[in-house]
Amino acid sequence: MNEENINKLFEELATKANSEDAVNKAEVETLRTEIADLRDQMARKSQTKSHTADTTAQDDEQLAKMIFVKGRHAVEDGDVKATEFSRLVGNEGGNTVPTVFDGEITRGLSKLSPIRGLSRVVSVKANLERIIKVRASGAAKTKTEKAAYTLNTTDTFGKLRWATSEVVDQQRHTSWVSDDQESILNLAAELQDSMILNIAEKESDLFLNSTLTNTVEDVTGITQTRMGLLAQTALTTGVNKFTDNFGQLATVLATKPATGNYLSDAILQLRSTLHSNYLNGAVLVFSSDVELALFMEKDENGRSLLRPADASVAGGFAGTVHNMPYVIDDTMPTVADAIEDGTPAVLLADFRKAYTIVDFGSMKWVVDPITEPQYVKYSARRRVGGAIVDYKAIRALRIVAGA
């Protein structure tokens, strides 16, 4: 009906606009106003009731933050876009984190969890299995014209299945904190930062020290590998740049003398055992304690062998050691702990080729304002896995005490 009225008004507008009568010309602006009002009415009727057209992206973000803080029950159906907040509840419980936070959480974890930031990360909705190639021995050969072929390289294929570990972080705040609108926005940011920091620290511990086992099939002598990079079975004899034993982490031993230098040379030796195919993307990972020990090594004139000024602090790396970038991860052991526990103090790897992290589904977020009066509990949950997929792309340095 409104469309018909608009057409009639347009005809009348055209007639009066072309008229010589001054009164008719004066009515032109009135007709234009009526047409504009009819258009507004039609636009309002065409809007969906669940999410009005004038809702801005900023409104969506604030609604998502309110849900994030006060829980799903606080907002009625239709008040927020499905793309901003999922109302689906998985079998394990909890709602997915609003998309306005999900990207920030992912980027934050990559910055605060060093191994995650260096490794290949894939996201799946179900268990992940991957075909792996295991080279037993041999190398390519040559033959003369018409000569028989000689068996050289023996490649076998197995299957690796990632195990899962659940990382849980819980916060607790007094209920009055989430009452005010401005407090809600501030609390959402604080919760997000706390969640990222705590989960990143726990992830770093899992990826380095977890003894959770991944399943291996059809590889002779190997039925499982561990998630933690430092928890791998060590191979310490005959290690060189061609060492490639699936399920065994090639490890270089360095003896710490009572006095004097040893770490700088040990890292050079470690570098010599990594194949040149991986050196371009290789990164050293060690603790700030190991970094300190490196920079305190001095020559006979008392000058530092490695100076922090030589390290270009760029690209997310702490600096360089012998032209190799390094990253500080304080989940890695100190020199003293590495000697006492017999764990590697330094890792050198092209992590994107060596280690694959799997995120099983998205982050889950549960708000509990009921179980503890006057407090609101916030629980973040995510499932992750990790496995070495190329043992030739990673090397470790273990420090042992000298006599």
Beta strands, then each sheet from edge to edge (+ up, - down):
strand 1: 95-96
strand 2: 120-124
strand 3: 129-137
strand 4: 154-161
strand 5: 165-174
strand 6: 213-219
strand 7: 222-226
strand 8: 233-235
strand 9: 248-256
strand 10: 283-286
strand 11: 319-321
strand 12: 324-328
strand 13: 346-349
strand 14: 355-368
strand 15: 375-388
strand 16: 394-401
sheet 1: 1+ 14- 2-
sheet 2: 1+ 14- 15+ 5-
sheet 3: 3+ 4- 6+ 7-
sheet 4: 8+ 9+ 16+ 13- 10+ 12+ 11-
end
